[in-house]
Amino acid sequence: MTDMQRSLYCFGLGYSAMQLAERCLAQGWRVGGTVRSAEKATALRRKGIHADVFSVEPSPSPPPRADWLISIPPGEAGCPAFLSAGALAGNARSITYLSTTGVYGDLGGGWAFEWSPLNPQSRRAQNRVLAEQQWARADRPLAIVRLPGIYGPGRSPFDRVRAGSAKRIIKRGQVFSRIHVDDIAAGLEGVLRTGFANGVFHLTDDAPAPPQNVTEFAAELLGMPPPPAIPIEQADLSPMALSFYSECKRVSNARAKSILGWRPKYPTYREGLRAILETGG
């Protein structure tokens, strides 16, 4: 990623995309993208990122031959970025779409590989599949990066433990895969570095784990008692939270390691949480 002429355009400069955008900016890339508010656009322009407020009409105008990163969540009609700018996709150097491992549905604790059948069981996951299919029609090098649960500074169990709102919800056999936001950015750098990476990649850590273990470890690092254990039947979860617990899977990252030369800096939640705490997160 040393080519000074390359450009990155992010449809959705959110939590994960910003980590990549800042890395590319520091390496001399031209970086632009879309945001939700004029205030955020102004703030990012001060940092050297050409940001505009997203609107389906008129469509955004990425520079020619830019690498596109798509991170806007889909709706019932699919990906808003595709509906807005899909007709311009032929101008892109490459396209990377950030999707979710939720497209595999429940595997009963089994492993999801990039070639595993899609079985989206929630409306959100079905919308993701539709968005993936839309971008597959763009006739450009396409990397679909499916992500599990994302955590990092400002978005970690520490926030809930400190606030006293954390719960250790117990569901027998439940595990989730997860990924630190810095490892997402490093993996996306790998996609861009390879030039024209095609196909599906999983960016996930090496250790799927029960969620209650993660919460307990966060409390331990803070020197606080762990929240009480609550059986899922008594947890009074929202419908969205219950939908997450209705799916149990482990996600393989072998293809990303093999093709992108990527390795997670934080191979388990333990290293990731320690790093967040050390930086004041």
Beta strands, then each sheet from edge to edge (+ up, - down):
strand 1: 7-11
strand 2: 30-35
strand 3: 50-53
strand 4: 67-70
strand 5: 94-100
strand 6: 111-112
strand 7: 142-147
strand 8: 149-151
strand 9: 168-170
strand 10: 178-180
strand 11: 199-202
strand 12: 229-231
strand 13: 250-251
sheet 1: 3+ 2+ 1+ 4+ 5+ 7+ 11+
sheet 2: 6+ 13+
sheet 3: 8+ 10+
sheet 4: 9+ 12+
end
